[in-house]
């Protein structure tokens, strides 16, 4: 892996999400059963979170703890 080619960690995340699309990114447990969350589903959740933060006035460079 050539880390020098990454402009940012989020940029790398979205690049990998585009490559892996429907493959499992992580697993969550609901009603005692595990369900996979795909890379694209995770990327969509990240984008929705970013839009939500922007909607409440968070701007580039602001610090946010999650």
N, CA, C and O atoms as a Tinker XYZ file with bonds, in Angstrom:
   264  protein
     1  N      0.827000   -1.185000    0.000000    73     2
     2  CA     0.000000    0.000000    0.000000    64     1     3
     3  C      0.871000    1.249000    0.000000    63     2     4     5
     4  O      1.815000    1.362000    0.783000    81     3
     5  N      0.552000    2.164000   -0.868000    73     3     6
     6  CA     1.314000    3.403000   -0.937000    64     5     7
     7  C      0.518000    4.521000   -0.262000    63     6     8     9
     8  O     -0.352000    5.138000   -0.876000    81     7
     9  N      0.826000    4.768000    0.999000    73     7    10
    10  CA     0.087000    5.760000    1.772000    64     9    11
    11  C      0.265000    7.172000    1.231000    63    10    12    13
    12  O     -0.590000    8.025000    1.466000    81    11
    13  N      1.335000    7.437000    0.524000    73    11    14
    14  CA     1.584000    8.774000   -0.019000    64    13    15
    15  C      0.553000    9.167000   -1.070000    63    14    16    17
    16  O      0.369000   10.354000   -1.342000    81    15
    17  N     -0.123000    8.181000   -1.667000    73    15    18
    18  CA    -1.136000    8.468000   -2.686000    64    17    19
    19  C     -2.480000    8.869000   -2.096000    63    18    20    21
    20  O     -3.357000    9.332000   -2.826000    81    19
    21  N     -2.657000    8.704000   -0.809000    73    19    22
    22  CA    -3.937000    9.035000   -0.182000    64    21    23
    23  C     -3.976000   10.517000    0.149000    63    22    24    25
    24  O     -3.092000   11.013000    0.847000    81    23
    25  N     -4.962000   11.218000   -0.325000    73    23    26
    26  CA    -5.116000   12.629000    0.013000    64    25    27
    27  C     -5.704000   12.774000    1.413000    63    26    28    29
    28  O     -5.386000   13.719000    2.134000    81    27
    29  N     -6.577000   11.816000    1.795000    73    27    30
    30  CA    -7.188000   11.858000    3.120000    64    29    31
    31  C     -7.733000   10.478000    3.455000    63    30    32    33
    32  O     -7.924000    9.653000    2.562000    81    31
    33  N     -7.979000   10.226000    4.713000    73    31    34
    34  CA    -8.576000    8.960000    5.134000    64    33    35
    35  C     -9.989000    8.807000    4.568000    63    34    36    37
    36  O    -10.322000    7.734000    4.065000    81    35
    37  N    -10.838000    9.853000    4.632000    73    35    38
    38  CA   -12.159000    9.704000    4.009000    64    37    39
    39  C    -12.071000    9.441000    2.500000    63    38    40    41
    40  O    -12.846000    8.654000    1.956000    81    39
    41  N    -11.133000   10.096000    1.838000    73    39    42
    42  CA   -10.967000    9.854000    0.412000    64    41    43
    43  C    -10.639000    8.408000    0.121000    63    42    44    45
    44  O    -11.171000    7.816000   -0.818000    81    43
    45  N     -9.762000    7.841000    0.928000    73    43    46
    46  CA    -9.398000    6.426000    0.768000    64    45    47
    47  C    -10.606000    5.539000    1.052000    63    46    48    49
    48  O    -10.838000    4.565000    0.336000    81    47
    49  N    -11.372000    5.861000    2.083000    73    47    50
    50  CA   -12.565000    5.073000    2.419000    64    49    51
    51  C    -13.522000    5.022000    1.231000    63    50    52    53
    52  O    -13.984000    3.945000    0.855000    81    51
    53  N    -13.823000    6.179000    0.638000    73    51    54
    54  CA   -14.764000    6.217000   -0.478000    64    53    55
    55  C    -14.204000    5.528000   -1.715000    63    54    56    57
    56  O    -14.962000    4.944000   -2.490000    81    55
    57  N    -12.897000    5.585000   -1.912000    73    55    58
    58  CA   -12.269000    4.872000   -3.025000    64    57    59
    59  C    -12.456000    3.363000   -2.865000    63    58    60    61
    60  O    -12.830000    2.676000   -3.816000    81    59
    61  N    -12.198000    2.858000   -1.676000    73    59    62
    62  CA   -12.360000    1.425000   -1.418000    64    61    63
    63  C    -13.839000    1.034000   -1.502000    63    62    64    65
    64  O    -14.165000   -0.038000   -2.012000    81    63
    65  N    -14.730000    1.886000   -1.010000    73    63    66
    66  CA   -16.166000    1.600000   -1.080000    64    65    67
    67  C    -16.610000    1.447000   -2.533000    63    66    68    69
    68  O    -17.411000    0.566000   -2.845000    81    67
    69  N    -16.099000    2.292000   -3.418000    73    67    70
    70  CA   -16.447000    2.171000   -4.847000    64    69    71
    71  C    -15.916000    0.864000   -5.430000    63    70    72    73
    72  O    -16.546000    0.276000   -6.309000    81    71
    73  N    -14.778000    0.414000   -4.951000    73    71    74
    74  CA   -14.191000   -0.827000   -5.460000    64    73    75
    75  C    -14.919000   -2.061000   -4.941000    63    74    76    77
    76  O    -15.106000   -3.033000   -5.672000    81    75
    77  N    -15.326000   -2.017000   -3.680000    73    75    78
    78  CA   -15.881000   -3.220000   -3.035000    64    77    79
    79  C    -17.402000   -3.258000   -3.018000    63    78    80    81
    80  O    -17.981000   -4.312000   -2.756000    81    79
    81  N    -18.046000   -2.170000   -3.281000    73    79    82
    82  CA   -19.488000   -2.014000   -3.413000    64    81    83
    83  C    -20.323000   -2.859000   -2.453000    63    82    84    85
    84  O    -20.521000   -2.464000   -1.304000    81    83
    85  N    -20.809000   -4.000000   -2.898000    73    83    86
    86  CA   -21.767000   -4.775000   -2.101000    64    85    87
    87  C    -21.118000   -5.785000   -1.161000    63    86    88    89
    88  O    -21.817000   -6.490000   -0.432000    81    87
    89  N    -19.798000   -5.860000   -1.171000    73    87    90
    90  CA   -19.133000   -6.773000   -0.236000    64    89    91
    91  C    -19.317000   -6.269000    1.188000    63    90    92    93
    92  O    -19.448000   -5.064000    1.404000    81    91
    93  N    -19.331000   -7.179000    2.169000    73    91    94
    94  CA   -19.515000   -6.755000    3.561000    64    93    95
    95  C    -18.394000   -5.841000    4.051000    63    94    96    97
    96  O    -17.212000   -6.112000    3.837000    81    95
    97  N    -18.784000   -4.767000    4.704000    73    95    98
    98  CA   -17.847000   -3.839000    5.339000    64    97    99
    99  C    -17.753000   -4.163000    6.828000    63    98   100   101
   100  O    -16.663000   -4.194000    7.400000    81    99
   101  N    -18.889000   -4.400000    7.437000    73    99   102
   102  CA   -18.944000   -4.773000    8.848000    64   101   103
   103  C    -20.230000   -5.536000    9.098000    63   102   104   105
   104  O    -21.097000   -5.632000    8.229000    81   103
   105  N    -20.336000   -6.069000   10.288000    73   103   106
   106  CA   -21.507000   -6.852000   10.668000    64   105   107
   107  C    -22.135000   -6.224000   11.904000    63   106   108   109
   108  O    -21.430000   -5.770000   12.804000    81   107
   109  N    -23.464000   -6.201000   11.944000    73   107   110
   110  CA   -24.189000   -5.709000   13.113000    64   109   111
   111  C    -25.131000   -6.800000   13.602000    63   110   112   113
   112  O    -25.543000   -7.672000   12.838000    81   111
   113  N    -25.460000   -6.739000   14.868000    73   111   114
   114  CA   -26.338000   -7.757000   15.434000    64   113   115
   115  C    -27.715000   -7.157000   15.698000    63   114   116   117
   116  O    -27.844000   -6.167000   16.418000    81   115
   117  N    -28.730000   -7.761000   15.112000    73   115   118
   118  CA   -30.118000   -7.355000   15.308000    64   117   119
   119  C    -30.931000   -8.594000   15.659000    63   118   120   121
   120  O    -30.901000   -9.588000   14.934000    81   119
   121  N    -31.650000   -8.532000   16.764000    73   119   122
   122  CA   -32.485000   -9.665000   17.188000    64   121   123
   123  C    -31.713000  -10.985000   17.194000    63   122   124   125
   124  O    -32.178000  -12.002000   16.679000    81   123
   125  N    -30.536000  -10.939000   17.783000    73   123   126
   126  CA   -29.682000  -12.116000   17.960000    64   125   127
   127  C    -29.135000  -12.702000   16.663000    63   126   128   129
   128  O    -28.614000  -13.817000   16.664000    81   127
   129  N    -29.244000  -11.977000   15.571000    73   127   130
   130  CA   -28.693000  -12.437000   14.306000    64   129   131
   131  C    -27.788000  -11.359000   13.725000    63   130   132   133
   132  O    -28.066000  -10.167000   13.851000    81   131
   133  N    -26.716000  -11.784000   13.097000    73   131   134
   134  CA   -25.791000  -10.845000   12.477000    64   133   135
   135  C    -26.228000  -10.540000   11.048000    63   134   136   137
   136  O    -26.626000  -11.430000   10.296000    81   135
   137  N    -26.145000   -9.265000   10.696000    73   135   138
   138  CA   -26.462000   -8.819000    9.344000    64   137   139
   139  C    -25.286000   -8.003000    8.830000    63   138   140   141
   140  O    -24.686000   -7.219000    9.566000    81   139
   141  N    -24.970000   -8.198000    7.561000    73   139   142
   142  CA   -23.841000   -7.455000    7.005000    64   141   143
   143  C    -24.287000   -6.069000    6.547000    63   142   144   145
   144  O    -25.436000   -5.857000    6.159000    81   143
   145  N    -23.352000   -5.143000    6.603000    73   143   146
   146  CA   -23.515000   -3.800000    6.057000    64   145   147
   147  C    -22.473000   -3.685000    4.953000    63   146   148   149
   148  O    -21.278000   -3.849000    5.200000    81   147
   149  N    -22.924000   -3.404000    3.739000    73   147   150
   150  CA   -21.992000   -3.346000    2.617000    64   149   151
   151  C    -21.164000   -2.070000    2.655000    63   150   152   153
   152  O    -21.473000   -1.127000    3.384000    81   151
   153  N    -20.120000   -2.064000    1.863000    73   151   154
   154  CA   -19.286000   -0.870000    1.747000    64   153   155
   155  C    -20.111000    0.312000    1.255000    63   154   156   157
   156  O    -19.952000    1.425000    1.756000    81   155
   157  N    -20.998000    0.084000    0.271000    73   155   158
   158  CA   -21.802000    1.184000   -0.252000    64   157   159
   159  C    -22.810000    1.682000    0.779000    63   158   160   161
   160  O    -23.064000    2.884000    0.857000    81   159
   161  N    -23.388000    0.781000    1.569000    73   159   162
   162  CA   -24.306000    1.200000    2.630000    64   161   163
   163  C    -23.573000    2.037000    3.673000    63   162   164   165
   164  O    -24.096000    3.043000    4.152000    81   163
   165  N    -22.361000    1.614000    4.020000    73   163   166
   166  CA   -21.578000    2.372000    4.994000    64   165   167
   167  C    -21.211000    3.743000    4.429000    63   166   168   169
   168  O    -21.289000    4.746000    5.139000    81   167
   169  N    -20.814000    3.792000    3.164000    73   167   170
   170  CA   -20.464000    5.065000    2.533000    64   169   171
   171  C    -21.680000    5.986000    2.492000    63   170   172   173
   172  O    -21.550000    7.190000    2.712000    81   171
   173  N    -22.851000    5.438000    2.216000    73   171   174
   174  CA   -24.073000    6.238000    2.212000    64   173   175
   175  C    -24.360000    6.802000    3.601000    63   174   176   177
   176  O    -24.759000    7.959000    3.729000    81   175
   177  N    -24.161000    5.995000    4.635000    73   175   178
   178  CA   -24.382000    6.462000    6.007000    64   177   179
   179  C    -23.416000    7.592000    6.362000    63   178   180   181
   180  O    -23.799000    8.553000    7.030000    81   179
   181  N    -22.170000    7.476000    5.916000    73   179   182
   182  CA   -21.182000    8.525000    6.169000    64   181   183
   183  C    -21.602000    9.819000    5.474000    63   182   184   185
   184  O    -21.517000   10.897000    6.063000    81   183
   185  N    -22.054000    9.714000    4.223000    73   183   186
   186  CA   -22.496000   10.905000    3.494000    64   185   187
   187  C    -23.721000   11.553000    4.142000    63   186   188   189
   188  O    -23.817000   12.778000    4.216000    81   187
   189  N    -24.660000   10.718000    4.613000    73   187   190
   190  CA   -25.844000   11.269000    5.297000    64   189   191
   191  C    -25.446000   11.981000    6.586000    63   190   192   193
   192  O    -25.991000   13.038000    6.905000    81   191
   193  N    -24.503000   11.411000    7.326000    73   191   194
   194  CA   -24.014000   12.053000    8.540000    64   193   195
   195  C    -23.355000   13.388000    8.202000    63   194   196   197
   196  O    -23.591000   14.391000    8.877000    81   195
   197  N    -22.534000   13.398000    7.165000    73   195   198
   198  CA   -21.861000   14.639000    6.762000    64   197   199
   199  C    -22.870000   15.714000    6.374000    63   198   200   201
   200  O    -22.725000   16.878000    6.748000    81   199
   201  N    -23.890000   15.316000    5.623000    73   199   202
   202  CA   -24.930000   16.289000    5.233000    64   201   203
   203  C    -25.680000   16.807000    6.456000    63   202   204   205
   204  O    -26.010000   17.990000    6.539000    81   203
   205  N    -25.945000   15.914000    7.398000    73   203   206
   206  CA   -26.633000   16.327000    8.617000    64   205   207
   207  C    -25.811000   17.315000    9.431000    63   206   208   209
   208  O    -26.348000   18.294000    9.948000    81   207
   209  N    -24.524000   17.065000    9.546000    73   207   210
   210  CA   -23.654000   17.985000   10.267000    64   209   211
   211  C    -23.596000   19.338000    9.562000    63   210   212   213
   212  O    -23.620000   20.386000   10.207000    81   211
   213  N    -23.518000   19.304000    8.231000    73   211   214
   214  CA   -23.507000   20.565000    7.466000    64   213   215
   215  C    -24.817000   21.317000    7.661000    63   214   216   217
   216  O    -24.823000   22.546000    7.736000    81   215
   217  N    -25.917000   20.592000    7.744000    73   215   218
   218  CA   -27.230000   21.217000    7.900000    64   217   219
   219  C    -27.366000   21.962000    9.235000    63   218   220   221
   220  O    -28.149000   22.906000    9.344000    81   219
   221  N    -26.605000   21.535000   10.245000    73   219   222
   222  CA   -26.685000   22.233000   11.535000    64   221   223
   223  C    -25.559000   23.245000   11.706000    63   222   224   225
   224  O    -25.345000   23.778000   12.795000    81   223
   225  N    -24.840000   23.500000   10.609000    73   223   226
   226  CA   -23.852000   24.567000   10.634000    64   225   227
   227  C    -22.403000   24.173000   10.803000    63   226   228   229
   228  O    -21.534000   25.041000   10.882000    81   227
   229  N    -22.121000   22.872000   10.861000    73   227   230
   230  CA   -20.731000   22.435000   10.969000    64   229   231
   231  C    -20.061000   22.691000    9.619000    63   230   232   233
   232  O    -20.612000   22.346000    8.574000    81   231
   233  N    -18.872000   23.295000    9.643000    73   231   234
   234  CA   -18.158000   23.626000    8.419000    64   233   235
   235  C    -16.823000   22.914000    8.354000    63   234   236   237
   236  O    -16.320000   22.415000    9.361000    81   235
   237  N    -16.253000   22.872000    7.156000    73   235   238
   238  CA   -14.929000   22.275000    6.956000    64   237   239
   239  C    -13.949000   22.922000    7.942000    63   238   240   241
   240  O    -13.879000   24.145000    8.062000    81   239
   241  N    -13.199000   22.069000    8.640000    73   239   242
   242  CA   -12.218000   22.548000    9.610000    64   241   243
   243  C    -12.739000   22.556000   11.043000    63   242   244   245
   244  O    -11.948000   22.582000   11.985000    81   243
   245  N    -14.072000   22.535000   11.220000    73   243   246
   246  CA   -14.623000   22.445000   12.563000    64   245   247
   247  C    -14.313000   21.067000   13.139000    63   246   248   249
   248  O    -14.166000   20.091000   12.403000    81   247
   249  N    -14.217000   21.003000   14.449000    73   247   250
   250  CA   -13.939000   19.715000   15.095000    64   249   251
   251  C    -15.215000   19.179000   15.714000    63   250   252   253
   252  O    -15.981000   19.905000   16.348000    81   251
   253  N    -15.420000   17.879000   15.510000    73   251   254
   254  CA   -16.624000   17.215000   15.991000    64   253   255
   255  C    -16.208000   15.906000   16.638000    63   254   256   257
   256  O    -15.403000   15.160000   16.080000    81   255
   257  N    -16.745000   15.628000   17.795000    73   255   258
   258  CA   -16.506000   14.341000   18.454000    64   257   259
   259  C    -17.753000   13.484000   18.297000    63   258   260   261
   260  O    -18.868000   13.922000   18.581000    81   259
   261  N    -17.546000   12.266000   17.843000    73   259   262
   262  CA   -18.666000   11.320000   17.663000    64   261   263
   263  C    -18.494000   10.165000   18.602000    63   262   264
   264  O    -19.321000    9.253000   18.618000    81   263
